[in-house]
Amino acid sequence: MVDNGKPLPLGAVLTGTGVNFSLFSRGATAVTLALFESAASGSSYQEIKLDKEKNKTGDVWHCHIRGLGAGAFYLYRVDGPYVPEKGFRFNPHKSLIDPYSKAITDLSNWDLKICLGYDPDDPAGDLSFSYKDDLYTQPKSVVVDDNAFDWQGDTPLNYPLRFSVLYETHVKGLTAHPNAGVQHPGTYRGVIEKIPYLKDLGITSLEFLPIQEFNEHELTRINPKTGKPLVNYWGYSTVAFFAPKGAYAADKSPGGPVREFKEMVRELHKAGLEVILDIVFNHTAEGNEQGPTFSFRGLDNAIYYILNENKRYYQNYSGCGNTVNCNHPVVRGFILDCLRYWVVEMHVDGFRFDLGSILGRDRYGRLMENPPMLERIAEDPILSHTKIIAEAWDAGGAYQVGWFPGGRWAEWNDRFRDDLRKFWRGDSMEARHLATRISGSADLYLRDGRKPFHSINFITSHDGFTLRDLVSYNDKHNEENGEGNRDGSNANYSANYSFEGPTVNIAIENVRERQMKNFFATLMISLGTPMILGGDELGRTQRGNNNAYCQDNEISWYDWSFLEKNHGLFRFAKEMIAFRRRHHGFMRPEFYTGRDGNYNAIPDIIWYNERGDTPNWEKIDACLALRIDGSRAEILADRDDNDFFIMFNAGQKQMVFTVCEPPPGKLWVRAVDTCMPPPEDILAPGSEKPVPDSYLVRERSMVICLSKEKP
């Protein structure tokens, strides 16, 4: 029944005659495989102690179990030195989840206290040793058959970034609300049921918050308002990097979440929608030295984590207790194996790397000039067409927006977010920053040869205010997080327009509606890759909570009644997405040059003040206009587009703008005016209205004109 097995590939892999188990542990002195009869706590099990001579190759322990198949449950025990001061935390009384697990059993009743490798009642604290056995209570790894799914010919879509419109959303939050109108709320199948809506909206790509298995019940605080336990809703605390979150599946059978995730990807791809995963390689759910031991810590603590000079302690560049040692060769291999698995076996189209700067730190925590991990991801042949997007900072002080190493990486551009917020809030002297951001942020990305589309432009994301809250609150309101409103950013650059929170004042609501349209419109006409926070098109609110990581309730869930209540906003967002996708002039693969690509008289972009003069960039404030030449330039190798004349007025007074001369034989027609009520705020193709030589741009509004042939 038990054969020697093979060292590669790592994990539990079906062989046709059984399952090959393979586990890396350099410091282990003994490894035991435990096989369980069922997923239930207290299930009977069989332990197989691996022989150092027969079941070990180098630092890899392995065996082959004949007759075993998909759906088998297993864990490991790993023995070795327990010397925390030297970084060793082996404990054979703590059962370990396989880091390569492709599925995990139910985590909902997981008692993490029994997973502690030390005795919390011992005065020595984490220097002590726990003899409590947790094998009966530990969630189990599940053997998965990756060949049993019918992909029906599906492959990743891999749209070019510049043609993409990203939609950041939470798998559960999208359909968890009782009024979501789906049969499988809060699940991968629920996402499938929302495909018609997502197609109608016009986005190209879904960027999911973490779906790799995590323990949502790891928090111990309660909501001071409701008295209910708070949970890890966002999921930035990974337990198993290869396994899709089981709680997001309607099918809870062994391997069911894997099949259901694949079904979701396949059906999204059929509808032309990409899947991008937010992935968290910067830390794990094992936390600091006082955290539980359930996987990496018990396998090779000093290899998987960046430790302090006193190796008892962990470097904490993640703000979550530990930091993954991403540039250790073994860990680099693990990360690449994981990414390749999600691309090859799960067909995802890309990744957003949370706190991505940590992937550029060495084993001492120092930022590297040419980090091998980042370069290997960028240059990996399997990932060559996969989107790789960095959150180019971390909690240890690194900030690398515009400087992220590794070649072809795109970045979340928080400079775009902040500068646009400040401009539309009416902050002084922000027009010049607006000009830089809507031109593709050449100050950040031109330096190292990257393109405008490497800037992921966004106004809002999961981390911060929703768009509705951005224009409804001056301050954050995170009291329900149980941290005394101390958590969450204070730098929101928001405004409430004279009243904090919801109001029945029509004048205030009109200003807020107009500002939301301004943000949508500016995002869609900017060079770069736009990303929308899911639900912003509905006017979704979190009641002023700008850090809803622990709110698995109606604070975070999409309230679909807003679709009818805020139908005008939804229509505007939908039509602005369509407007962008019709006009390749806003998806240029190159930066503006200030001259025409064919060396004619008209530059590709010209800036004006409201009087039609060249702006004084040291003095220009709330008003700005620009003309874009949409004709084909040599550098574009793309189709012709209309020319555009766009006017911005972030001030509190209406202004008359001088409209520049249209191209010869053409006239300017108005497509968008955010101050107008629907449907005049954005006009359908063919129904645009001629624009005179001067145009009244109302306070806090913008106007988009395009060129058309004279009748």
Secondary structure by P-SEA (a helix, b strand, c coil): cccccccccccccccccbbbbbbbbccccbbbbbbbccccccccbbbbbbbcccccccccccbbbcccccccccbbbbbccccccccccccccccccccccccccccccccccccccccccccccccccccccccccbbbbbbbcccccccccccccccccccbbbbbbbcccccccccccccccccaaaaaaaaaaaaaacccccccccccccccccccccccccccccccccccccccccccccccccccccaaaaaaaaaaaaaaaaacbbbbbbccccccccccccccccccccccccccccccccccccccccccccccccccaaaaaaaaaaaaaaaacccccbbbbccccccccccccccccccaaaaaaaaccccccbbbbbcccccccccccccccccccccccaaaaaaaaaaaaccccaaaaaaaaaacccccccccccccccccccccccccccaaaaaccccccccccccccccccccccccccccccccccaaaaaaaaaaaaaaaaaaaacccbbbbcccccccccccccccccccccccccccccccccaaaaaaaaaaaaaaaaacccccccccccccccccccccccccccccccccccccccccccccccccccccccbbbbbbbbbbbbcccbbbbbbbccccccbbbbbcccccccccccccccccbbbbccbbbbcccbbbbbbbbccc
